[in-house]
Amino acid sequence: MSCKCSDENSNPEILQQKTQQHPCYSAGAHHKYARMHLPVAPACNISCNYCNRKFDCVNESRPGVTSEILSPEAAKEKFLMVKEKIENLTVVGIAGPGDALANWPAVKKSIALIKAVSPETTFCLSTNGLMLPEYAEEIVSSGVRHVTVTVNCLEPEIGAKIYKSVTYQGETYSGETGAKLLIGNQLSGVEYLAKQGVLVKINIVMIKGINDQHIPLIVKKVKELGAFITNIMPLIPAPGSVFETYSQTSMKDINEMRNLCQLDIQQMRHCQQCRADAIGLLKEDRSTEFRTCQSEVRSEVNELVPETKLFKIAVTSKHGKLVDLHFGHATEFLIFEGDGSVFKQTEVRKSAKYCLGMEECDEEMARRKMIIQAIADCDAVLTMRIGYNAQAMLKEHGIDSIEYCYTVESGLKFAVEQLTLKKVI
């Protein structure tokens, strides 16, 4: 990889000023300057045992959670609205809900669109680092000078306990093979970015009994590669994840580890482990204020979509009250019809499971098509979570997939908002 970039962010004085106004990179900035996370990156290319990406779970604040997925164009419009209302907004970050580099075309376009209307804004992104060898040069040339890479281990044996699978260049790897590939790409990417003047923050999820004793070695290594700061974070046991029964890492243990690693490199101590759609100061997330801003920005929605339009939506739910079931695990779909404000359940359609395991998911294409045909007359599927391949297959049949995590009633209204927005765009 090689890069020659004349972006003004390469100026050390400008970069220092932007860093002093970056709430995640400067301890003195987090109570003065606001940031905005744009959820334009839904897909992910690794499966972490501590992760379960749910959308719009009430009162839940952690990485991977968001109320919506935005197109680059919608992201720009939302940025303009937030910028108008939050004067101290200095940073736009992209932190999911998947991985920024697994969605690089959309991420790159979002940055370009916002930079065109607000060149003074600081851009940053978070990544697991798998695709850094492919995109590090483009990151630098796009003007991004703050990148966070999550590095949880240096040894494949440890990585095999943290990562379920790694998908790279069309192939899926598991165990130590996948972990070794991921680690190698992370480290080479961190080194390249640092040499190009990018300030690299390393996130480390501290998992007791798995990687906790290994963390000082990670810190020493990334410092050697040129990292700017490390952020040692507690494990948040996400419901539905492999690690859901693990205990959350205590702040006592976290701070002891930070104190130890402070001897090697500066430590971030004010991280809030934010949602992928967080807005505002780190400790004052205002994202709920802007969740309906898209309908405000696009006041023409009601003109373009007739009020008499009826929507048919298939819902995955365990007991009919909450959107709390993965699309791949559903054995039936609840079919609702309505105009966007009032819905009525019209039927229940039985179905085989879309996913029966890795081998079956690779081979049972005919069964998958039958499942999709069962809901072919629906505008969308409303589900707690859905895999990328299933999303793509539904889309091929004209069915949108909308991820959500609360009541069916509120989910249906949210689904209509998303469907309406897509028609306008």
Helices and strands as residue ranges (DSSP letters): G 8-10, H 12-20, E 34-37, E 46-48, H 72-85, E 89-94, G 100-103, H 104-117, E 122-127, H 132-141, E 146-150, H 156-162, E 163-168, E 171-174, H 175-195, E 199-206, G 212-214, H 215-225, E 229-234, H 251-261, E 279-281, E 284-285, G 287-290, H 293-297, H 301-304, E 311-315, G 327-329, E 332-338, E 343-350, H 358-363, H 365-374, E 380-383, H 388-396, E 400-403, H 408-424
